[in-house]
Amino acid sequence: MYCRKCGVKLEDGSEVCGVCGAVLSDGIEFRELHEQKREVKVNAGIYKLLCVCMALCLVAGSVVWAALFMRDRMGYSGRTMNEPNTPEALAAAPETKTPKKTTATTTTTTTTTTTTTTTDPFKQTILPKEVADFGTMFTLSDKLVLRIGPGYDYERLTNEIGKSTALDIESEQYDPRSGETWCYTTYLGESGWLCRTSLSDHDPTVAVVKPDEYYDSYQRDTVTVTRMGGLYLYAGPDETYETIMKLDEGDVLTNEGYNHFSIKWAYVSVGGQYGWVKTYDGDWFNRTIE
């Protein structure tokens, strides 16, 4: 028996608590306290039961998840876990028949025959990309032969060209294989290409008359052709000498020397070529170079 007020254990049948002095009646305090303790014990048991159930659910869920994962991993789809996964078992397993839709298909086979023709590119004639007047040039050696393309690898034509032959150049084209520029021209009815290094702007056989006096290096000034229509460079200080080349208006010349009695003529150089030009056209007021 317990006191309802202070909870001290008393002897059965006590009417007054000897500690707090509370009056006890019919053992009600003892019954209520006993029922409270029993209720606490019942609540603890329910809590333990719930915890056990939750633990079992977690274990069962883990087992099911592991089984499903292993089935998908090992390819057991459509069979039980105890079935072997060997080629013999797979071959012996009954096939699941699925209705198939049959479609009629017509296949047409076309055979294509490809003929490959190998042609040497250096045996094909190459025409210039553009044709224009590139002036007249002279050959520097004998037995030159035109080629069908701008390069040493192209085939040769038949006609041989002698030294100092004047050729009208119609086009020029650079060849990356030889690293040189090639000139397109026509000779005796054959059109083809010659390397520019075998040509010159002037006739190499023309003998140029030397001047009476040469200018010193500091006296060699440059002059420009001002005559409309240009000038001719001659082999000597007179128009009766051979013409070496044609000079255009605006070409720049270098004064190299002069003659004592050829006052209207000047000995000049242009592009490595030496010769004579007339400095006055008619009277002294119409200069051709300045």
The 8 nearest C-alpha neighbors of each residue, nearest first, counted from 0:
[[1, 29, 9, 11, 8, 10, 2, 26],
 [2, 0, 8, 29, 9, 7, 6, 3],
 [3, 1, 6, 7, 4, 5, 28, 16],
 [2, 4, 28, 6, 5, 1, 29, 32],
 [3, 5, 2, 6, 21, 19, 7, 28],
 [6, 4, 7, 2, 3, 19, 18, 1],
 [7, 5, 2, 1, 3, 4, 8, 32],
 [6, 8, 2, 1, 5, 9, 18, 16],
 [9, 7, 1, 0, 2, 6, 10, 29],
 [10, 8, 0, 1, 7, 11, 13, 2],
 [11, 9, 13, 0, 12, 8, 1, 14],
 [10, 12, 0, 13, 9, 26, 1, 14],
 [11, 13, 10, 14, 26, 25, 0, 9],
 [14, 12, 11, 15, 10, 9, 23, 16],
 [13, 15, 23, 22, 24, 12, 16, 25],
 [14, 16, 22, 23, 21, 13, 20, 17],
 [17, 15, 20, 21, 18, 19, 2, 22],
 [16, 18, 20, 19, 15, 21, 9, 7],
 [19, 17, 16, 20, 7, 5, 21, 15],
 [18, 20, 21, 16, 17, 5, 4, 2],
 [19, 21, 16, 17, 18, 15, 22, 4],
 [22, 20, 16, 19, 15, 23, 4, 2],
 [21, 23, 15, 14, 20, 16, 24, 2],
 [24, 22, 14, 15, 21, 26, 25, 13],
 [23, 25, 26, 14, 27, 22, 28, 15],
 [26, 24, 27, 23, 12, 14, 28, 13],
 [25, 27, 29, 28, 24, 30, 23, 0],
 [28, 26, 30, 29, 25, 31, 24, 23],
 [29, 27, 3, 31, 26, 30, 32, 2],
 [28, 30, 0, 1, 32, 26, 27, 31],
 [31, 29, 33, 27, 32, 28, 34, 26],
 [32, 30, 34, 28, 33, 29, 35, 27],
 [31, 33, 35, 29, 34, 30, 28, 36],
 [34, 32, 30, 36, 31, 35, 29, 37],
 [33, 35, 37, 31, 32, 36, 38, 30],
 [36, 34, 38, 32, 37, 33, 31, 39],
 [37, 35, 39, 33, 38, 34, 40, 32],
 [38, 36, 40, 34, 39, 35, 41, 33],
 [37, 39, 35, 41, 36, 40, 34, 42],
 [40, 38, 36, 42, 37, 41, 35, 43],
 [39, 41, 37, 43, 38, 42, 36, 44],
 [40, 42, 38, 44, 39, 43, 37, 45],
 [41, 43, 39, 45, 44, 40, 38, 46],
 [44, 42, 46, 40, 41, 45, 47, 39],
 [43, 45, 47, 41, 46, 42, 48, 40],
 [44, 46, 48, 42, 47, 43, 49, 41],
 [47, 45, 43, 49, 44, 48, 50, 42],
 [46, 48, 50, 44, 49, 45, 51, 43],
 [49, 47, 45, 51, 46, 50, 44, 52],
 [48, 50, 52, 46, 47, 51, 53, 45],
 [51, 49, 47, 53, 48, 52, 54, 46],
 [50, 52, 54, 48, 49, 53, 55, 47],
 [53, 51, 49, 55, 54, 50, 56, 48],
 [52, 54, 56, 50, 55, 51, 49, 57],
 [53, 55, 51, 57, 56, 52, 50, 58],
 [56, 54, 58, 52, 53, 57, 59, 51],
 [57, 55, 53, 59, 54, 58, 60, 52],
 [56, 58, 60, 54, 55, 59, 61, 53],
 [57, 59, 55, 61, 56, 60, 62, 54],
 [60, 58, 56, 62, 61, 57, 55, 63],
 [61, 59, 57, 63, 62, 58, 56, 64],
 [62, 60, 64, 58, 59, 63, 65, 57],
 [61, 63, 59, 65, 60, 64, 66, 58],
 [62, 64, 66, 60, 65, 61, 59, 67],
 [65, 63, 61, 67, 66, 62, 68, 60],
 [66, 64, 68, 62, 63, 67, 61, 69],
 [67, 65, 63, 69, 64, 68, 70, 62],
 [66, 68, 70, 64, 65, 69, 63, 71],
 [67, 69, 65, 71, 70, 66, 72, 64],
 [70, 68, 72, 66, 71, 67, 73, 65],
 [69, 71, 75, 67, 68, 73, 72, 74],
 [70, 72, 74, 68, 69, 73, 75, 67],
 [73, 71, 69, 70, 74, 68, 75, 67],
 [72, 74, 70, 71, 75, 69, 84, 76],
 [75, 73, 71, 76, 72, 70, 84, 69],
 [76, 74, 70, 78, 73, 77, 71, 80],
 [75, 77, 74, 78, 71, 70, 79, 73],
 [76, 78, 75, 79, 74, 70, 95, 80],
 [79, 77, 75, 76, 82, 80, 81, 74],
 [78, 80, 81, 82, 75, 77, 76, 70],
 [79, 81, 82, 78, 75, 70, 83, 66],
 [80, 82, 79, 83, 78, 84, 75, 70],
 [81, 83, 80, 79, 78, 84, 88, 75],
 [84, 82, 85, 88, 81, 80, 89, 75],
 [83, 85, 88, 82, 89, 86, 75, 74],
 [84, 86, 88, 87, 83, 89, 90, 82],
 [85, 87, 89, 88, 90, 84, 91, 83],
 [88, 86, 90, 85, 89, 91, 84, 92],
 [89, 87, 91, 85, 90, 86, 92, 83],
 [88, 90, 86, 92, 91, 87, 85, 84],
 [91, 89, 87, 88, 92, 86, 93, 85],
 [92, 90, 88, 89, 87, 93, 86, 94],
 [93, 91, 89, 90, 88, 94, 87, 78],
 [94, 92, 91, 95, 90, 89, 96, 88],
 [95, 93, 96, 92, 91, 90, 97, 89],
 [96, 94, 97, 93, 92, 77, 98, 78],
 [95, 97, 94, 98, 99, 93, 92, 100],
 [96, 98, 99, 95, 94, 100, 101, 93],
 [97, 99, 96, 100, 101, 95, 94, 102],
 [100, 98, 97, 101, 96, 102, 95, 103],
 [99, 101, 102, 98, 97, 103, 104, 96],
 [100, 102, 99, 103, 104, 98, 97, 105],
 [103, 101, 104, 100, 99, 105, 106, 98],
 [102, 104, 101, 105, 100, 106, 99, 107],
 [105, 103, 102, 106, 101, 107, 100, 108],
 [104, 106, 107, 103, 102, 108, 101, 109],
 [107, 105, 104, 108, 109, 103, 102, 110],
 [106, 108, 109, 105, 104, 110, 111, 103],
 [109, 107, 106, 110, 111, 105, 104, 112],
 [110, 108, 111, 107, 106, 112, 113, 105],
 [109, 111, 108, 112, 113, 107, 106, 114],
 [112, 110, 113, 109, 114, 108, 115, 107],
 [111, 113, 114, 110, 115, 109, 116, 108],
 [114, 112, 115, 111, 116, 110, 109, 117],
 [113, 115, 116, 112, 111, 117, 118, 110],
 [116, 114, 113, 117, 118, 112, 111, 119],
 [115, 117, 118, 114, 113, 119, 120, 112],
 [116, 118, 115, 119, 120, 114, 122, 121],
 [119, 117, 120, 116, 122, 123, 121, 115],
 [118, 120, 121, 122, 117, 123, 153, 116],
 [121, 119, 122, 123, 118, 153, 124, 117],
 [120, 122, 153, 119, 123, 152, 154, 148],
 [123, 121, 120, 119, 154, 153, 124, 147],
 [124, 122, 121, 120, 125, 147, 119, 148],
 [123, 125, 147, 148, 126, 122, 121, 153],
 [126, 124, 148, 147, 123, 127, 149, 191],
 [125, 127, 124, 128, 148, 191, 147, 183],
 [128, 126, 129, 170, 130, 125, 183, 172],
 [127, 129, 126, 130, 170, 172, 171, 125],
 [130, 128, 127, 170, 131, 169, 126, 171],
 [129, 131, 170, 169, 127, 128, 132, 171],
 [132, 130, 169, 170, 133, 129, 168, 134],
 [131, 133, 169, 134, 168, 130, 170, 167],
 [132, 134, 168, 169, 131, 170, 135, 167],
 [135, 133, 132, 168, 167, 136, 169, 166],
 [134, 136, 167, 166, 168, 165, 133, 137],
 [135, 137, 200, 166, 199, 165, 198, 167],
 [138, 136, 165, 199, 163, 164, 198, 202],
 [137, 139, 198, 163, 162, 164, 140, 197],
 [138, 140, 162, 198, 197, 163, 137, 199],
 [141, 139, 162, 138, 161, 142, 143, 197],
 [140, 142, 161, 162, 143, 160, 139, 138],
 [143, 141, 159, 160, 161, 144, 140, 162],
 [142, 144, 160, 159, 141, 161, 145, 140],
 [145, 143, 159, 160, 158, 156, 155, 142],
 [144, 146, 191, 192, 156, 193, 155, 147],
 [147, 145, 155, 192, 191, 148, 154, 156],
 [146, 148, 124, 191, 154, 153, 125, 192],
 [147, 149, 125, 153, 146, 150, 124, 192],
 [150, 148, 181, 192, 174, 172, 146, 147],
 [151, 149, 152, 148, 153, 174, 177, 181],
 [150, 152, 153, 149, 177, 146, 154, 148],
 [153, 151, 150, 121, 154, 148, 149, 146],
 [154, 152, 121, 148, 151, 150, 147, 146],
 [153, 155, 146, 147, 122, 152, 121, 156],
 [156, 154, 146, 145, 147, 144, 153, 157],
 [155, 157, 145, 146, 158, 144, 154, 147],
 [156, 158, 159, 155, 144, 145, 189, 146],
 [159, 157, 156, 144, 160, 187, 145, 189],
 [158, 160, 142, 144, 143, 157, 161, 141],
 [159, 161, 143, 142, 144, 141, 158, 162],
 [162, 160, 141, 142, 164, 163, 159, 140],
 [161, 163, 140, 141, 138, 139, 164, 160],
 [164, 162, 138, 137, 202, 139, 165, 203],
 [163, 165, 137, 138, 162, 161, 166, 160],
 [164, 166, 137, 136, 163, 135, 167, 138],
 [167, 165, 136, 135, 168, 137, 164, 184],
 [168, 166, 135, 134, 184, 169, 136, 165],
 [167, 169, 184, 133, 134, 183, 170, 135],
 [170, 168, 131, 132, 130, 183, 133, 184],
 [169, 171, 183, 130, 182, 168, 131, 127],
 [172, 170, 182, 181, 183, 180, 173, 169],
 [173, 171, 181, 180, 174, 182, 170, 149],
 [172, 174, 180, 179, 181, 175, 171, 178],
 [173, 175, 176, 178, 179, 177, 180, 150],
 [176, 174, 178, 177, 173, 179, 150, 180],
 [177, 175, 174, 178, 150, 179, 151, 173],
 [176, 178, 179, 175, 174, 150, 151, 180],
 [179, 177, 175, 174, 176, 180, 173, 150],
 [180, 178, 177, 174, 173, 181, 194, 175],
 [179, 181, 173, 172, 195, 174, 194, 171],
 [182, 180, 194, 172, 195, 149, 193, 171],
 [183, 181, 171, 193, 192, 170, 195, 194],
 [182, 184, 192, 170, 191, 169, 168, 171],
 [185, 183, 168, 190, 169, 191, 167, 192],
 [184, 186, 190, 189, 188, 191, 187, 183],
 [185, 187, 189, 188, 190, 184, 166, 158],
 [188, 186, 189, 185, 158, 190, 160, 159],
 [187, 189, 186, 185, 190, 158, 191, 184],
 [190, 188, 186, 185, 187, 191, 156, 158],
 [191, 189, 185, 184, 186, 188, 183, 192],
 [190, 192, 145, 147, 146, 183, 184, 185],
 [191, 193, 183, 146, 145, 182, 149, 148],
 [194, 192, 182, 181, 145, 195, 183, 146],
 [193, 195, 181, 196, 197, 182, 180, 192],
 [194, 196, 198, 197, 181, 180, 182, 193],
 [197, 195, 194, 198, 199, 179, 180, 181],
 [196, 198, 195, 139, 194, 138, 199, 140],
 [199, 197, 138, 195, 137, 196, 139, 136],
 [200, 198, 137, 201, 136, 138, 139, 197],
 [199, 201, 136, 137, 244, 135, 198, 202],
 [202, 200, 243, 199, 244, 137, 203, 136],
 [201, 203, 204, 137, 163, 205, 243, 200],
 [202, 204, 205, 201, 163, 139, 137, 199],
 [205, 203, 202, 206, 163, 162, 201, 139],
 [204, 206, 203, 202, 207, 234, 241, 243],
 [207, 205, 204, 234, 208, 203, 235, 241],
 [206, 208, 234, 235, 205, 209, 274, 273],
 [207, 209, 235, 234, 206, 210, 274, 236],
 [208, 210, 207, 211, 235, 266, 256, 274],
 [211, 209, 257, 258, 212, 256, 208, 266],
 [212, 210, 258, 257, 259, 209, 213, 256],
 [211, 213, 256, 210, 257, 258, 214, 259],
 [214, 212, 256, 255, 215, 257, 210, 211],
 [213, 215, 256, 218, 255, 219, 216, 212],
 [214, 216, 218, 217, 213, 219, 255, 256],
 [215, 217, 218, 219, 214, 220, 255, 213],
 [216, 218, 215, 219, 220, 214, 255, 254],
 [219, 217, 215, 216, 214, 220, 254, 255],
 [220, 218, 254, 216, 217, 214, 255, 253],
 [219, 221, 254, 218, 253, 222, 217, 255],
 [222, 220, 253, 252, 254, 251, 219, 223],
 [221, 223, 289, 252, 251, 288, 253, 220],
 [224, 222, 251, 288, 289, 250, 249, 252],
 [223, 225, 288, 248, 249, 250, 226, 287],
 [226, 224, 288, 287, 248, 223, 249, 227],
 [225, 227, 287, 229, 224, 248, 228, 288],
 [228, 226, 229, 248, 225, 287, 247, 224],
 [227, 229, 226, 248, 247, 230, 246, 225],
 [230, 228, 247, 248, 226, 246, 227, 224],
 [231, 229, 246, 245, 247, 232, 228, 226],
 [230, 232, 245, 246, 244, 233, 276, 242],
 [231, 233, 276, 244, 243, 275, 274, 242],
 [232, 234, 242, 275, 235, 243, 274, 241],
 [233, 235, 207, 274, 241, 240, 208, 275],
 [236, 234, 208, 233, 240, 237, 275, 207],
 [237, 235, 275, 264, 261, 233, 238, 276],
 [238, 236, 239, 235, 240, 233, 264, 277],
 [237, 239, 240, 233, 236, 241, 235, 242],
 [238, 240, 237, 241, 235, 233, 236, 242],
 [241, 239, 238, 235, 234, 237, 233, 242],
 [242, 240, 234, 233, 243, 239, 205, 235],
 [241, 243, 233, 244, 232, 234, 240, 231],
 [242, 244, 201, 233, 232, 202, 241, 234],
 [245, 243, 232, 201, 242, 231, 246, 200],
 [244, 246, 231, 230, 232, 247, 243, 229],
 [247, 245, 230, 229, 231, 244, 250, 248],
 [248, 246, 229, 250, 249, 230, 245, 228],
 [247, 249, 229, 224, 225, 250, 227, 226],
 [248, 250, 224, 223, 247, 225, 251, 229],
 [251, 249, 224, 223, 248, 247, 246, 252],
 [250, 252, 223, 222, 249, 224, 221, 253],
 [253, 251, 222, 269, 221, 268, 223, 267],
 [254, 252, 221, 267, 268, 220, 255, 222],
 [253, 255, 267, 219, 220, 221, 256, 266],
 [254, 256, 267, 266, 214, 213, 219, 253],
 [257, 255, 213, 266, 214, 212, 210, 254],
 [256, 258, 210, 265, 266, 212, 211, 213],
 [259, 257, 211, 261, 210, 260, 212, 262],
 [258, 260, 261, 211, 257, 262, 212, 210],
 [259, 261, 258, 262, 263, 257, 264, 211],
 [262, 260, 258, 264, 263, 259, 236, 257],
 [261, 263, 264, 260, 259, 258, 265, 257],
 [264, 262, 278, 261, 277, 279, 265, 236],
 [265, 263, 277, 278, 262, 261, 276, 236],
 [264, 266, 257, 276, 275, 267, 277, 278],
 [265, 267, 275, 256, 257, 255, 274, 254],
 [268, 266, 254, 255, 253, 274, 273, 275],
 [269, 267, 273, 253, 272, 252, 271, 274],
 [268, 270, 252, 272, 271, 273, 253, 267],
 [269, 271, 272, 268, 273, 252, 200, 251],
 [270, 272, 269, 268, 273, 200, 201, 267],
 [271, 273, 269, 268, 270, 274, 201, 200],
 [274, 272, 268, 267, 269, 271, 275, 266],
 [275, 273, 234, 233, 267, 266, 232, 207],
 [274, 276, 266, 233, 232, 236, 265, 235],
 [277, 275, 232, 265, 264, 278, 233, 231],
 [276, 278, 264, 279, 263, 265, 275, 287],
 [277, 279, 287, 263, 264, 286, 288, 276],
 [280, 278, 286, 287, 285, 277, 263, 283],
 [279, 281, 285, 286, 282, 287, 278, 277],
 [280, 282, 279, 285, 283, 284, 286, 278],
 [283, 281, 284, 285, 280, 279, 286, 263],
 [284, 282, 285, 279, 286, 281, 280, 263],
 [283, 285, 282, 286, 279, 280, 281, 287],
 [286, 284, 280, 279, 283, 282, 287, 281],
 [285, 287, 279, 288, 278, 280, 284, 283],
 [286, 288, 226, 278, 225, 279, 224, 280],
 [289, 287, 224, 225, 223, 286, 278, 222],
 [288, 222, 223, 225, 224, 287, 286, 278]]
